[in-house]
C-alpha cells in the first residue's frame, strides 16, 4: 500500500503561522474555516504574498504532528509526503526547507503538486489529510482516506482527540 501524508495542518502548523503573519490571535480548538483572506479582510493575493520561502521554512510543528508522523511510520514504514504549495513561487521551496530541517529522511519522498491529490488515488493507496475535500476526492477516485480531525474540518468535534482518532483509523489498514 502507498501512503500519502499531508503536511500543512497535519504535521505543520500553518494555521498559527498565517494568523501570526497577520497579527491575529489563534488558539487551537477555536472554530475556524480555511478562508483566511476573508477572515483577515484582505485579498487572496495578500495572503499568498505572505506565504513566502521564510514563512514556510519557519513554521512550527503541529502540537501532535510528530506523534502522528511516528504512528503512521510505525504502521507503514515507507510513506510519502504529499503537499500542495500556494501559488507564491517561494511556497514549494519553503516547504522543502522545512522538511529538510525537521524530517530529512522524507525529503526525497516528498511530492509537491498543484494537481488534485486524487490523481494518485488507486486501490492500494491511502491519503491522510486534514482537508475534507481532499479526502472525499481521493476516496471517490478509488483510494482510501483518513481525515485528521482539526477545528476547521467536519471532524472538528474530535479535534482534541486527533491522535487517538488517527491511531484508531490506522487499525483499519
C-alpha positions, -999 to 999 in steps of 0.1 A, spaced: 0 0 0 12 35 -8 7 60 20 4 97 13 6 120 43 -3 157 41 20 183 55 1 215 64 -25 212 92 -14 176 98 23 179 106 30 216 102 11 244 120 1 265 90 -29 279 108 -10 295 137 17 307 112 -8 325 90 -25 341 120 8 353 132 17 367 98 -14 389 101 -10 397 138 -42 378 146 -47 356 177 -55 320 173 -58 292 198 -61 256 187 -96 245 191 -112 278 181 -138 273 154 -122 281 121 -126 279 83 -99 278 57 -110 311 41 -82 331 58 -82 360 33 -119 366 41 -113 364 78 -84 389 77 -103 412 53 -76 410 26 -74 397 -9 -61 362 -15 -31 378 -33 -20 394 0 -23 361 19 -3 344 -9 23 371 -8 29 364 30 34 327 23 70 331 10 100 309 15 108 321 50 71 318 61 70 281 53 105 273 64 99 289 98 66 272 107 63 251 138 52 215 142 15 209 150 12 201 187 7 165 178 24 164 144 54 144 154 32 119 172 10 115 141 41 110 119 55 84 143 23 65 143 20 65 105 56 54 101 53 28 127 23 13 110 35 15 74 72 22 74 76 37 39 54 68 33 53 98 11 46 134 20 20 149 -4 15 186 -2 1 214 -23 21 246 -25 5 281 -25 8 299 -58 36 320 -42 68 309 -60 86 305 -27 60 282 -12 73 250 -25 109 259 -17 99 269 19 81 236 24 111 216 12 134 236 35 111 228 64 111 191 55 149 191 51 153 206 86 128 186 105 123 153 87 152 149 63 146 112 57 113 122 39 129 149 18 133 126 -12 99 111 -6 80 144 -9 56 152 -37 48 188 -43 18 191 -66 -7 217 -77 -28 189 -92 -55 173 -73 -42 147 -48 -69 123 -62 -48 118 -93 -26 95 -71 -56 75 -58 -59 38 -65 -69 5 -49 -38 3 -28 -34 39 -18 -42 59 14 -43 96 19 -40 111 54 -51 147 52 -69 174 72 -90 188 43 -124 173 38 -124 179 1 -91 162 -5 -102 130 13 -136 130 -5 -120 133 -39 -93 107 -31 -119 82 -20 -141 89 -50 -112 83 -72 -107 48 -57 -83 54 -29 -87 52 9 -86 82 32 -82 92 68 -95 126 77 -73 141 105 -97 158 129 -89 196 131 -110 226 142 -115 235 105 -129 203 92 -161 182 96 -144 162 124 -139 194 145 -157 178 174 -128 153 177 -100 179 173 -89 173 210 -87 136 203 -68 138 170 -40 114 178 -64 87 192 -87 91 161 -57 87 138 -44 56 157 -79 40 156 -82 48 119 -48 32 111 -60 -1 126 -84 -5 97 -54 -8 73 
